[in-house]
């Protein structure tokens, strides 16, 4: 059983060169995950893969069943999770094409099932979320980036917004004032649910575009797809180095 799972985001709905061994349908108390879990071998190591938005990328960010996804990974024995995400760049060092390993997150989402601790409780549970990402797993990602000669920004504050629309320029200004350097739509509650389940979790964020008001003119899908394609190919190299370390 693989201890490492990769959750693929926009532009990363399959792990290239993954030798697929089998696909597993996991039923959970929280409904169905985004897709069957793919078990495979990647660069000689066992890895499991789950596309966050579904196999055909049809599930929008606010409709992803984050609880089912994370519970399913825990249920099959996963210990470490890397969440790959396409994001917008807010900070000056977060230009399109950059790969960032964020160390903090601010949640602006609403109406999402964001916890396992809500029904039939014997006591109220509060998790420590001071450092939302697992430091040891972040460090392994950073080491893997150096080993694979993939340039990264080893920090960042991920602002998680509701979607599926992109943000207004003034909303991005607000996020900037709050300290966000990246903006995306899937960072929460995925990160917090991993902590509730005791899973090591880190995010590998690919900057696909300047956030609203930070670039020249409107944001286009052609621009996003261009930088996602460039970034995700480097993410594969990074993950290849990571699986050897883990």
C-alpha positions as CSV (number, residue, x, y, z in Angstrom):
1,X,0.0,0.0,0.0
2,X,1.3,3.4,-0.9
3,X,1.8,5.9,1.9
4,X,1.8,8.8,-0.6
5,X,-1.2,10.2,-2.4
6,X,-1.3,13.0,-5.0
7,X,-4.5,15.0,-5.4
8,X,-4.5,16.5,-8.9
9,X,-6.0,19.9,-9.5
10,X,-6.8,21.9,-12.7
11,X,-4.5,20.8,-15.5
12,X,-3.4,17.8,-13.5
13,X,-6.2,15.2,-13.8
14,X,-3.7,12.4,-14.5
15,X,-0.1,11.7,-13.4
16,X,1.9,11.3,-16.5
17,X,4.1,8.1,-16.7
18,X,2.1,6.5,-13.8
19,X,2.0,2.8,-14.4
20,X,-1.6,2.0,-13.4
21,X,-2.0,-1.1,-11.3
22,X,-5.7,-0.8,-10.4
23,X,-8.5,1.6,-9.7
24,X,-10.4,1.4,-6.5
25,X,-13.9,2.6,-5.8
26,X,-14.2,3.7,-2.2
27,X,-17.6,4.4,-0.6
28,X,-17.5,6.7,2.4
29,X,-19.9,7.9,5.1
30,X,-19.7,11.3,3.5
31,X,-20.7,10.3,0.0
32,X,-18.7,9.5,-3.1
33,X,-15.1,10.8,-3.8
34,X,-14.4,12.8,-6.9
35,X,-13.3,9.6,-8.8
36,X,-12.1,6.1,-8.2
37,X,-8.6,6.1,-6.6
38,X,-5.9,5.1,-9.0
39,X,-3.2,2.8,-7.6
40,X,0.0,2.8,-9.5
41,X,3.8,2.8,-9.7
42,X,5.6,6.0,-10.4
43,X,9.4,6.0,-10.8
44,X,9.5,2.6,-9.1
45,X,7.5,3.7,-6.1
46,X,3.9,2.9,-5.1
47,X,1.7,6.1,-5.4
48,X,-2.1,6.7,-5.4
49,X,-3.7,9.4,-7.4
50,X,-7.0,11.2,-7.1
51,X,-8.3,13.9,-9.5
52,X,-9.9,16.5,-7.3
53,X,-12.3,17.7,-10.0
54,X,-13.2,14.3,-11.3
55,X,-11.7,12.2,-14.2
56,X,-13.1,14.5,-16.8
57,X,-12.7,17.7,-14.8
58,X,-16.4,18.4,-14.3
59,X,-16.6,19.1,-10.6
60,X,-16.3,22.8,-9.8
61,X,-14.4,23.9,-6.7
62,X,-17.4,24.6,-4.5
63,X,-18.9,21.2,-5.3
64,X,-15.9,19.0,-4.6
65,X,-16.7,16.4,-1.9
66,X,-13.6,17.2,0.1
67,X,-14.7,15.1,3.1
68,X,-15.2,12.0,1.0
69,X,-11.9,12.5,-0.8
70,X,-9.8,12.8,2.3
71,X,-11.6,10.1,4.2
72,X,-11.1,7.7,1.3
73,X,-7.4,8.3,1.2
74,X,-7.1,7.8,5.0
75,X,-9.2,4.6,4.7
76,X,-6.9,3.0,2.2
77,X,-3.8,3.7,4.4
78,X,-2.4,6.8,2.9
79,X,-0.1,8.8,5.3
80,X,1.1,11.7,3.2
81,X,-0.9,13.9,0.8
82,X,0.3,16.4,-1.8
83,X,-2.4,18.7,-3.0
84,X,-1.5,20.1,-6.4
85,X,-3.4,23.3,-7.3
86,X,-3.5,25.9,-10.0
87,X,-3.6,29.4,-8.4
88,X,-3.4,33.1,-9.2
89,X,-0.4,35.2,-8.2
90,X,-0.9,38.2,-5.9
91,X,2.6,38.8,-4.5
92,X,5.3,40.2,-6.7
93,X,7.3,37.0,-6.6
94,X,4.3,34.9,-7.7
95,X,4.4,35.5,-11.4
96,X,2.7,33.1,-13.9
97,X,4.7,29.9,-14.2
98,X,6.0,30.0,-10.6
99,X,5.7,26.9,-8.4
100,X,5.1,27.8,-4.8
101,X,5.0,25.7,-1.6
102,X,2.7,27.7,0.7
103,X,3.2,27.8,4.4
104,X,0.0,29.5,5.4
105,X,-3.7,29.8,4.3
106,X,-6.6,32.1,4.9
107,X,-10.1,30.7,4.3
108,X,-12.7,32.9,2.5
109,X,-14.9,30.0,1.5
110,X,-18.5,29.4,2.7
111,X,-21.2,26.8,2.7
112,X,-18.7,23.9,2.3
113,X,-18.8,20.8,4.5
114,X,-15.6,21.7,6.3
115,X,-15.3,19.3,9.3
116,X,-15.8,15.7,10.4
117,X,-16.5,16.9,14.0
118,X,-20.2,17.8,13.9
119,X,-22.6,14.9,14.6
120,X,-22.8,12.2,17.2
121,X,-19.8,13.6,19.2
122,X,-18.8,12.3,22.6
123,X,-17.0,15.7,23.1
124,X,-16.2,18.8,21.1
125,X,-12.9,18.6,19.2
126,X,-10.7,21.5,18.2
127,X,-7.6,20.9,16.1
128,X,-4.5,23.0,16.3
129,X,-4.2,24.8,12.9
130,X,-1.5,27.3,13.7
131,X,0.7,25.8,11.0
132,X,-1.8,24.5,8.5
133,X,0.7,22.5,6.3
134,X,2.9,19.7,7.7
135,X,6.4,21.2,8.1
136,X,8.2,17.9,7.5
137,X,6.3,17.2,4.2
138,X,6.8,20.8,3.0
139,X,10.6,20.4,3.7
140,X,10.6,17.2,1.7
141,X,9.0,19.0,-1.2
142,X,11.6,21.7,-1.0
143,X,14.4,19.2,-0.9
144,X,12.8,17.4,-3.9
145,X,12.7,20.6,-5.8
146,X,16.4,21.2,-5.3
147,X,17.2,17.6,-6.2
148,X,15.2,17.8,-9.4
149,X,16.5,21.4,-10.2
150,X,12.9,22.7,-10.2
151,X,12.8,26.3,-9.2
152,X,10.2,27.1,-6.5
153,X,9.2,29.8,-4.1
154,X,9.4,27.9,-0.7
155,X,6.6,29.9,1.0
156,X,3.3,31.7,0.4
157,X,0.0,32.6,1.9
158,X,-2.9,30.9,0.0
159,X,-6.2,32.8,0.0
160,X,-8.9,30.2,-0.5
161,X,-12.0,31.8,-2.3
162,X,-15.3,30.3,-3.1
163,X,-15.4,30.3,-6.9
164,X,-16.1,29.2,-9.4
165,X,-15.9,32.8,-10.7
166,X,-12.6,34.5,-10.6
167,X,-12.2,37.4,-8.1
168,X,-12.6,41.1,-8.7
169,X,-9.7,43.5,-8.6
170,X,-10.9,44.9,-5.3
171,X,-11.3,41.5,-3.8
172,X,-7.7,40.8,-4.7
173,X,-6.6,44.1,-3.1
174,X,-8.4,42.9,0.1
175,X,-6.6,39.6,0.0
176,X,-3.3,41.4,-0.5
177,X,-4.0,43.6,2.5
178,X,-4.8,40.4,4.5
179,X,-1.4,39.0,3.6
180,X,-2.3,36.6,0.8
181,X,0.3,36.1,-1.9
182,X,-1.7,33.4,-3.8
183,X,-5.3,32.9,-4.5
184,X,-7.1,29.6,-5.3
185,X,-10.4,27.9,-4.8
186,X,-9.6,24.4,-3.5
187,X,-7.2,24.9,-0.6
188,X,-10.0,24.8,2.0
189,X,-11.4,22.7,3.5
190,X,-9.0,20.1,2.1
191,X,-6.1,21.3,4.2
192,X,-8.1,21.4,7.5
193,X,-9.7,18.0,6.8
194,X,-6.3,16.4,6.4
195,X,-5.3,17.8,9.8
196,X,-8.5,16.4,11.4
197,X,-7.7,13.0,10.0
198,X,-4.0,13.1,11.1
199,X,-2.7,13.1,7.5
200,X,0.5,14.9,6.6
201,X,-0.5,17.4,4.0
202,X,1.4,19.9,1.8
203,X,0.3,22.0,-1.2
204,X,2.2,22.3,-4.5
205,X,0.8,25.5,-6.1
206,X,1.3,26.3,-9.8
207,X,0.7,30.0,-10.6
208,X,-1.4,30.0,-13.7
209,X,-2.1,33.8,-14.0
210,X,-1.7,37.1,-12.3
211,X,-4.7,37.6,-10.0
212,X,-7.4,40.1,-11.1
213,X,-6.0,43.6,-11.5
214,X,-2.4,42.5,-11.2
215,X,-1.7,41.8,-14.9
216,X,-2.3,43.6,-18.2
217,X,-5.9,43.3,-19.2
218,X,-8.5,40.6,-18.4
219,X,-7.6,37.0,-17.4
220,X,-8.0,34.6,-20.3
221,X,-8.3,30.8,-20.4
222,X,-5.6,30.7,-23.0
223,X,-3.1,32.4,-20.6
224,X,-4.1,30.1,-17.8
225,X,-3.8,26.9,-19.9
226,X,-0.4,28.0,-21.2
227,X,1.1,28.4,-17.7
228,X,-0.6,25.4,-16.3
229,X,0.9,23.3,-19.0
230,X,4.4,24.6,-18.4
231,X,4.1,24.4,-14.6
232,X,2.5,20.9,-14.3
233,X,5.3,19.4,-16.4
234,X,7.8,20.7,-13.8
235,X,5.5,19.4,-11.0
236,X,5.9,15.9,-12.4
237,X,9.7,16.2,-12.1
238,X,9.3,17.5,-8.5
239,X,7.0,14.6,-7.5
240,X,9.4,12.1,-9.1
241,X,12.1,13.3,-6.8
242,X,9.7,13.4,-3.8
243,X,8.6,9.7,-4.1
244,X,12.2,8.6,-3.9
245,X,12.6,10.7,-0.7
246,X,9.4,9.4,1.0
